[in-house]
């Protein structure tokens, strides 16, 4: 239906245009009429060639060629029902001797809203008031003349309704009276002129002026009252002039100023309070300044509540103060690109909670403060390319939770924190191209350097673009492929393997890639021609329809055929099938000969068990004071119970305060066939042998076999306990707070088990001299260490050895 309506509208418009052409095409003998929708007429008038283009109701364009004089009365008349036109233009035609109104009437134009007069050649005549007589309805006027022109004071006396005026003249003198009649003028453009200064009060009568441009007018000086009388002005363009300074109150009369453009001037300094009275300023553009503005004044853009756009580029700025934007919190776009800024104060963007775009590219920044972006929670685009940044802290970008575009290209980055984008949940585009990144951190461990590879993007998901081209990567991190990124650029690196290390070719699990990768670039790398790279490429192309934009098989001819890589795959499939058939055959045979198989299996297992693998149960006796029972049950017993093939015998001691009882206990340890663990604490000391001589106690403790003492600081302070603890034998005792506590306990029990199995007659030391190298995993208590076993002294027997006397 909609297509039919459009079709009929085109038909109607075509018929209307044809009818209009018939009505407007003149029948003059010296004119040739042509064109389709618009009427194109070529005429010879007084020996001069004149081209006229007419679109009824829209425009009339009159173009003269090599005409110094033209009799406008001989131009053809375009009889048309619609004799009102929006625009009438004269190009390279001489000024008429009478009014433009008479010329328009002769060619059939009753009324026009816009008049354009352009002449690229020097004209001998000057404009006069009678040229615009009768054009009271004119709204727009453009005069563009190449030459020295004199404009009389009463030139615009009859253009009371003019709203838009554009004067483009090579050289023109403007008097104070010229613009007085133009009370309704709202746009004035005086461009491409050679004026050096202008009268102070030339614009004071333009009370309704909204837009004013002095672009490329060669102005070098502006007085402090230059804009007096144009308080309604909203847009001002002073670009491409020779202005070197501005008085501090220059813009004070412009209370309604919203947009100011100042590019291509010669400012070396700007006044501090230049915009103090322009409270409605929303856009400031200072570009391509011919002289360096080394620093922006303090408070230059302070208290501008309506300011939204700030573009200060190519001005040679080196210093920016932290109060530059104070209390101007509505800015959504700041560009300080193409300057020479080396450092940004951390507080410079503190008030910018509404900032959406920030461009600080092409400067000399060397570092970024941790709190520099702390207030920019709404920032969406950040451009930091082409600086000298070498390192980024993990806290720098954490506040940027709304960021969707980050450009860090062409810096000197070597290190990036692993949690750089931890808080970001947006569809972010990141570019770190043209840096020195490899994500390899060298750390010193045991006097040797170890390389640890950590990807800073491990917590970053669903990127639109990850550009890491032109860096120094040798490895690809798996998270680059599996975190859901759409486009990945890895060109111009030193990558060999696209997935893993390439050594275990049959163990790749590409199925962990859950989200399709739309496009990748991997050209200009040192890719290995192994099959593992080809398998990865084929998988993402077949399974996810990934586009590889720069794929080239020239350096790997075998990839073109793919036969070599997939023969091994077919062989594996065949072997797997054969093994499956064998397994099925064995299972079927098992069910047929089930009883005989069970008997045979029992016989074999019984022989193996009784001959080689019968294990003995280890017993551990735990002796402790009844006052330490809570500690033992909570901290010691759980750890001992987790040792395999161990049975615990709990032996609490309540009161053995006689020497005879103590000696009896010590001597009993020599004959018992189990390991004894003594929880030796001040409580145990007082409970067990408070009346025994300390020398005798230490001597008998050293003679005890299969016993290990655990020194625990529970109970009251005791000097005898402190002495025994200090003078303890480290091979048969251990402190509770030692780092390798449980390792030593397990080692002691293992030695005892080994001695029971192999006996104690190996006097030459040729028996089992090494520690048990593989211990069943135990469930450690909170005090246990998870490090490897310490270098435990080796002994063949726990016989009594010599000690110094106490």
N, C-alpha and C positions, 0 to 999 in steps of 0.2 A: 504493500500500500504506500509506504513512504517513498519507495523508489519511483512509483508512478507519479506521485505528487511532484517530486524533483524534476522528473522528465518533462511534465507539462509546464512547470515554471520556466525551464530553459527554453522551451518552445515559445512561450509567450514573450520572454525577454528578447529572443532572437527576432521575432516578428516586430516587436516594439523598436528594436535597434534599426531594423531595415526600414521601417516607416519613418523613423527619425532621420535616417540618412537621406531618404528621398526628400524630406522637408527641408533639410539644412544644406544639402549640397548645392552650391550656387551654380548659376548658369552663365558665368562670366567666360568670355572667349579666351582670356589669357590665363585661365586657371584649369588645372587638371585635378579631378576629384577621385579619391580612392579610399581604401581602408575597409574594414569589416564592421566591427562594433563602433569604433570612433571614425569620424570623418577626417581624412587627411587631404589637404588642399595645397597644391604647389602653384604659386602665382608669380607672374612677372609684372612688377609695378614700377613704372618709370625706369625700366631697364634693370631693376634690382630684383633678386630672387627672394621671395618671402614664402615661408612654410607655415601653414596654420593647421593645428590639430584641434578638433572640436568633439567633445563628448557632451551631448545635450544635457543641460541641467547640472553639469559637473564642472567642466573646465573648458577654457579657450587658451591655447598656447600659440603665441606669435613669435616666430624665430626669423631673424633677418641675417643675411649673409653679405658681408662687405658693404654695408649700407652706412653712408655718412649723412644722407638726406633721404627722407621717405615721405611721399604724399599719402597720408593715412586716409584721405577722402576716397582714394581709388581702391581701397581694400574691398573685397567682396562682402556682401551682406548675407548673413545666415538667417533666413526666415525660419523661425521655429516657434512652435506653440509655447515652448518653455524657454523664454528669453532671460531667465534669471540663472546666473552661474555662481558656483561657490568660489572659483578662483579664475583670475585672468592674469596671464604672465606675458611679459615682453622680454625677449632675450636678444642682446646685441643689436637692438634697434635704437635709432636716434630719438632724443627727446622730442615729443610733439611740440609744435609751435603754440598750440592751444591746450586746453584741458584734456586729461585722460578721459573725462566723461564724454567729450565729443567723439573721440576715437571709438569708444565702446558703443555709443549710439549708432555710429555709421556701420559697424559690423553686426548690429542686431542684438547687442547686450544691453538689457534694460537696467539690470542691477547685479552687483557682485559684492561678496563679503570680504574677498581677499584680493589684493593687488600686489604683484611681484614685478619689479623692474630690475633686470640684471644686464650689465654691460661690461665685458672684459677689456674693452678698449677705452682709451682716453676720449672723453667727449668734450666738445668745444663749448657746449652750453651749460648753464647752471640751472638748478631747480628754482622755480618761482612759485609764488602762492597760487597763481591761476592754474598750475598743473593739477591741483587737487580740488579745484572748485567743483561743486556738484556731487562730491563723493561723501555726503554726510552719513551714509549707511555703512561706510567701510569700517570693518573691524580689525583687519590685519593688513600691515604694509611692510614690505621688505624692499629696501633700496640697496643694491650692491653694485658699486661703481669703482672701477680702477682709475684712480686719478685724484687730482686735487679738486675738492669740491667745496663750494661756498653754500652754506645753508642759511637763508635769510631768517630773521627772527619770527616772521609771520608765515613761515612755510606751512605749518600745520594748523593755521587758524580756523580752517573749515572742517577739520577732522575731529569733531567733538565726541564722536562715538568710538574712536579708535581705542582698541584694547591691547593690541600686540604690535610692537614696532621693532624692526631689526635694521640697523644701519651698519653696512659693511663697506667701508671706504678706505682707500689707501691713506688719505690724509684729509682730515676734516676738522674744522673749527666749530666748536659748540659754544653758543652763548648762553647766558642765564635766562634769556627770554624764550628760547626755542621750544621748551617743553611746557610752557605755562598753559597753553590751551588744552593739553591732554590730561584733563582731570580724571578721566575714566581709564587711563592706561594702567594695566596690571602686569604687563611683561615688557621689559626693555632690554634689548641686546645691542650692545655697541662693540662689535667684534672686528678683528683684522684691521685695526686702525694704527696710526703712527702718532698717537697723542702721547705726550710725556707727562702732562698734568691737565687737570680740569678745574673749572671754577668751583669754589666751595659750595655755592648755593644753587648749582645748576639743577638739582633734583628736588629742591625743597617744596615745589608745587605739586609733585606727584604723590599726593597723599594716599592714593589707592594702589600704589605699586606693590606687587607681590613677588615678582621675580626680576632679578637684575643681573646682567652679565656684562663684564668688561673683559672678556676673554681675548687675549692676544692684542692688547691695545697699547702696549709699550709704556704703560704708566709706571713711574718710578717713585712717586710721592703721593701719599694720601694724608690729608690733614685730619686732625682729631674731630672736626665738625663736618667732614665730607658727606656723611649720611644723614645730616640734619633734615628733618621733614619727611623722611620715608620710614616712619615708625611701624608701618604695616608690612614691611618687607619680610618675606619668609625664606626666600632662596637667594643666595649671593654667590657669584662666581668671579673671582679675581685671578684666575689662572693665566699662566703664560705671559706674565708681565715682568718688570724689572724691580719689583718691590723688595727692598732690603730690610725695612723695619716697619713696624706698625706702632703708632702711639697707643698707650695703654687703654685709653678711652675710645678707641676708634669705633668699636661696635656697640658702645653703650646705648645709642639711640635705638638700636634695633631690638626692641623688646620682644618682638614676635619671630625673630630669626630662628629657622628650623634647620636649614642646610647651608653649610659654608664649604666652598671648594677653593683651595689655595695651592694647587700644584704648579710646578715649574716657575718658582720665583727665586729670590736670592736672600732669603732670611738667614741670618746667622744666630739670631736670638729672638725669642718670643717673650712678650711681657707676662709676668706671673698672673696678673688678674685680667688677662685679655678677654675672657668670656664670663666675667663675674656677673654682668647684667643680662646675659643671654640665657635666661632660665628655661626657655623652651627649645633650646638647641637640641636636635636629635641626631644630626649627621655631621661629622667633621672629616674632611678629606684634605690631607697635606701630603702631596706626592712629588717625587722627582725634584726636590729642591736643589738648586745649582750650587749652593754653599752648605757646608756641614753645620747642622744644628747639634752641637755636641751633647747638649743635655736639654731635656724638657723641664720647664720650671716646676717647682713645687706648687701643688694645688692648681695646676693649669686647668684641669677638668674637674675641679671640686664642686660639689653641690649642684650638679646638673642632673636633676631628677628625671628629665625626659630624654637624656642622651642614650642612643641605642647603637649607633654605628660610629666607630673610630678607626680611621685608616691613616696611619702616619708611616709612610714607606719611602725608602730611598732618600733619606734625609741625613744620613751620616750620624745618627744618634748613638752615643756611647753610654750615657748615664741616664737612668730612670729612677726617680725617688719613690719610696713606698706610699706616699700620700698623693700620688698623681690622680687616682680615681676615687678619692675619699668621698663618701656619701653620694656617689653616682651609681646607684645599684641597679639601674634598669638597662645597662648596656648588654646587648646580646651578640655583638660582633666587634672584636678588637684585632687589628692587624698592625704589627710592628715589624713586618718583614723587610728584608733588604736594608738593614741598618748595621751598626757595628757594636751592638750591645754585648758585653762580656758577662755581665752578672745581673740577675733580677732579684730585687729584695723579696724575701719570703712573704711580706705583707702587702705587696703591690696589688694583688687580686683579692684581698680579703673581703671586700664589699660586693664582689661580682657574683652574687648567687643566681643571677638570671643569664649569665654568659653562656651562649650556645656555641660560638666559634672563636677560636684563638689561634692566630697565626704569628709565630715568632721565628719563621724560617729565614735562612740566609743572614744569620748574625754570627757572632763569635762566642756563643755560650759554651762554657766548659763544663758546667755542672748544673744540676737542678736541685734546689732545696727540698728537703723532705716535706715541708709544709707549704710549698709554693702553690699547689693546687688544692689546698685543704677546703676551700669554700666553693669550689666549682662543681657542685653536685649535679648540675644540669648541663654541663659542657658536653657537646656532642662531637665536635670536630676539633682536633688539636694537631697543628702542623709545626714540627720542630726540625724539619729537614735542613741539611746543609749548615750545620753548626760544628762545634768541636767537642761534643759531649763524649766522654770516655766510659762513663759508668752511670747506672741508674739504680737507685735504692729500691727495695721492695715496697717501701711505704709511699713512694712518690705518686703512683697512679691509683692507689687504693681509694681515695675519695671520688674518683671519676666513675661513678656507677652508671652514668648515662652515656658514656663515650661510645660512639659508633665508628669513628675514623681516627686513626693515629698514624702519622707519618714521621718516622725517625730515620729516613734515608740520608745517606752521605754524611754520617758523623764518624766518630772514631771509637765506636762502641766495641768493647772487648768482653765486658761482663754484664749480665742481666740477672737480676734476682729471680729465684725460682717461684716466688709468690707475687710476681709483678701484676698479674691480672686476676688475682684471686677473687675480687669482689665484683667483677664485671659479668653481667648476665645479658648483654646486648648482642645483636648481630654485628660484631665488630669487624672492621677491616684494619689490618695491621701491616705496616711495611717497615722492615728493618734492612732493606737492600743497601748495598754499597757501604758496608761496615766491616769490622774485623772479628765477627762472632764465630765461635766454634763450640761454645757451651762446654768446654773442658776446664775443670778446676783442678789445679795441681795442689796437693797437700802433702806435708812431710810426715811420714809414719815410719818409726823405727829407722831413722836416718836414711830413708829412701823416699823418693817422690812417687806418689800414686795419683793417677788421673781419675777423677770422678766426673761422670757426664750426667748433668741434670738439665732437663728441659724446663724452661720457665713457662711453657704453655701447657703443662700437665693438668692444670686446673682451669684451663680456658677451653670452652666448648662452643661449637656452632659459629665459627668465624666465617664471615663472607669472603675474606681474603687474608691469606697468610703469605706475605712476600718476604722470603729470606734469601733472595738471589744476591749474587756478587758478595759472598762472604767466604769463610774458611771452614765450612762444615766438612767433616769426614764421615760422619754417621748420621743416619736418619732416626729420630726417635719415634717409637710406635704411636705415641699420643698424637703426632701430627696427622696420622692416617685415621685413627679411630675416634677422635673427638668431634667428628661431624663438621669439619671445615669444608666449604664449598669450592674454593679455589686456592691452590697451593703452588707457589713459585719457588723452585729450588735451583734455578739455573746458575751457572758460573760458580760452582763450588768444587769440592774435591771428594764427592760422595762416590763410594764404590758399591754399596749394597743398599737397596731400597727398603729391605725388610730384614731386621735382625743383623746378625754378623755374617750370614751367608755360608756358615760352616755346616749347619745341620739342615740340609736342603729339604728333607722330607718331614720336618717337624713344624713347618709354618702353619699357623692357624689363622688364615685370613678371615674366618667367619666372625672374628671379634669386631670387624668393621661393620657397624650397624647402620650407618648413615651414608648415603651416596656422596661421592666426591665428584663434582661436576667437571672440573678441569684442573689439570696439573701441568707444570712446565719442569722438565728434568734435563734439558739439553746442556751441553758444555760442562759435563761432569766427567769423572773418571770411572764410569760405571763398569763393573765387572761383567764379562760376557758369559758368566755362569748362568745355569738354568734357573736359579732361584729368582733372579731379577726378571727374567722373561715370564716365569709363572706368575709373579706378582702383577706385572703389567697386563697379562692376559686375563687374570682374575678380575681386576677392577674394570677392565674394558668390557668383559662379557657380563659380569654380574651387576655392575653399577652403571654401565654405559658411560664411563668416565672418558672425557676427551683429553688426549695427550697432544698438545698443540705442536710440540717441536720434536716429535718422535722420528728418529733416524737410525736405521739398522746398518749403516755403512761400516761402523767400527766393529760390529758384531755380525758377520755374515751368517753364522749358524742360526741367528734369530729369525732370519728371513724364511727359512724352511721349517723350523721348529721340530723337525723329525728327531734330531739327536736328543733333545730335552725330553720328549714324550715317549721315546723307546723305553727308558728306564721306568717311566710311570707304568707302561703296559706290562713290563716284566714284573713289577711289584704286584700289580693286579693279578697276574697269572699265578705267581707264587702264593699269594693270599688265597686264591681260589683252591689251589692244590692242598694247602694246609687245612683249609676248611673241610675239604672232602675227607682228608685223613682223620681229622678230629671227629667228623660225623661217623666214619667207619669204626673208630675206637669206641665211641659212645654206644653204637649199636652192639658191638662185640661185648662191651661191658654188661649190658643188660641181658645178653644171651648167656654169658658165662659168669654171672654175678657172684654165685656162691664160691666157685673156684677162685675167682679173683680176690674175694675177701679173705679166704684162707691164706693165699699166697702173700697178700699185703700184711696180714697180721704176723706171719712168720718172719717176714723181712724186718718189720718195725721192731718186733720183740728182740731180734738178734742185735740190731743196731743200738737199741736202747741199753740192753744189758752189757754190751761189749764196750761201747764208746761214749755214750751220751748220758749216762746216769748221773744225775746231779745230786749232790748232798745239800742238805738244808743247813744254813748258817744260823747259829744262835748268838744273840747279842743280849748281854745282861746290862741293864741300866741301873746304876747305883746312885742314889741321891738322898739328900736330907729331906725329911718329911716337910720341912719348912719351904722347900723349893718345888714341891709337887706341882703347883699350878703352872710354874714356868716350864717344867719338864714336859708336862702333858700338852701344853700349848705350842711350845717352840721346838722341842727336841724329838718327841715321839713321832709327829707327822712326817718329819724328814727321814727318820730311820725306817718307818713302815713302807716308804716308797722304794726302798732298796729291794731288788728281786731276790727271792729265796732266802728271806730273813725272818727269823722268829724272835720276838722280843720277850725278855724276861725282866719284869719290873721288880726291883729290890729296894724299896724305900727303907731308910734307917731313921729310927726315932730317937734312940738314946744308947750310945756306946761310948761311955766316957771313961773306960778303963783301958789300961795299956794292954792287958791280956786279951781283951776282946778285939782290939784293933789288930794286934799281931796275928790273931787267928784268922781274921778276915783277909789280911794281906797274904798269908801263906796259902789260904784256900784258893786264891786266884791262880797259883802255879799249877794246880792239878786239874782245874776245871777246863772242859773242852769247849769253850766258847770265848768270844770276844767280850771284854768288860769295858763299858763306857762309864766313867766316873764323872758326875757333875760336881766338880770341885769348886765350892763357893765358901765364903765365910760361914754360912750356916752349916755346910757339911763339915768344915774344920772344927767348929765348936761342938757339933753333935757327935762326931765320930772319935776324935782323939784330942780333946782339949787338955788331957793330962799326960800326954805322951811327949817325950823329948823330941825337939825339932830335928836334931841330927839323925835320930833313928827313923823318924818319919820319912825324911828325904831319902835316906839310904834304902829303905824298904820299898819306897815308891819306884826307885830306879831299878830294883831287882824284879819288880812285878812283870810277868809275861802276859802277852795278849791283852794288854790294858792300855787304854788311852784316856788321858785326863783332859776334861773340858773345863777351863777356868772361866767362871761366870761371876761377875761382881754383883751378887745379890746378897743382901744381909748387911749387918753393921760393918763399919771399917775395922780392919784387923791387920796389925803390923806383921804378924807371922804369915798371914795369907799373902800380904803384899810381897814379903821376902820370897816365899815359895814361888809365887807367880813370876817374879823377876828372875829367879835362878832356875826356872823350869827347863827341862830337856825338850827341845822343840820337836824331836822325832817321835815322841810318845805323848805329846800334849799339844793343845791348840786353844787359842783364845776365841771366845764366842763372837767378838766383834771383828775378827779377821776377815779380809776380803774373800779368801779362798777356803772358808771354813768347811763347807760341805764337800768340797773337792778332797780335802785332806781326810775327812771321816771315811768317805767312800774308798779312797786309796788304802787306808789302813785296813778296812774290812776285806778288801780284795786281796791284800797281801796275806792276811790270815787264812783266807780260803785257799789260796794257792799253796801255802805251806802245808795245810792239812792234806791236800791232794797229792803233792809230790814228796812230802817228808822233809826232814832237816838234815840229811846226811851228805848233802852236796857241799863238802868242805872246800872244794876247788873253785867254787863260784861259777860252775858251768851250768847250773840249773836255770830256772826261770828268773833272769836278772832284770828284765824290763817290766815296767808297770803294765797293768792291764790297759790295753789301748782302746778298747771299746766297751763302754759301760752302758748298761741299760738306762734309758732316759728316766729320770725321776721327776716327780712333781715338787719343785722347790718351794720352800716356805719363803715368806717375805725377806728373810735375812740372807738367802742364798745368792751366790754369784753365778752369772750365766757365761762367764768367760771360760776359756779352756783351762785344763788342769795345769797346775803350776809344776815347776821343775822340782819334784819331790825326791829327796835323797834316797838312794837305793841301798838296801841292806839285805843280807841273806838270812839273817836270824835275829831274833830279839833277845839274844843272850845278854847277860850282865856285862857291862863295860865300865871302864875306869872313869871316875868323876872326881873333881876336886872336893876336898872336905869343906863342910859348911863352917 
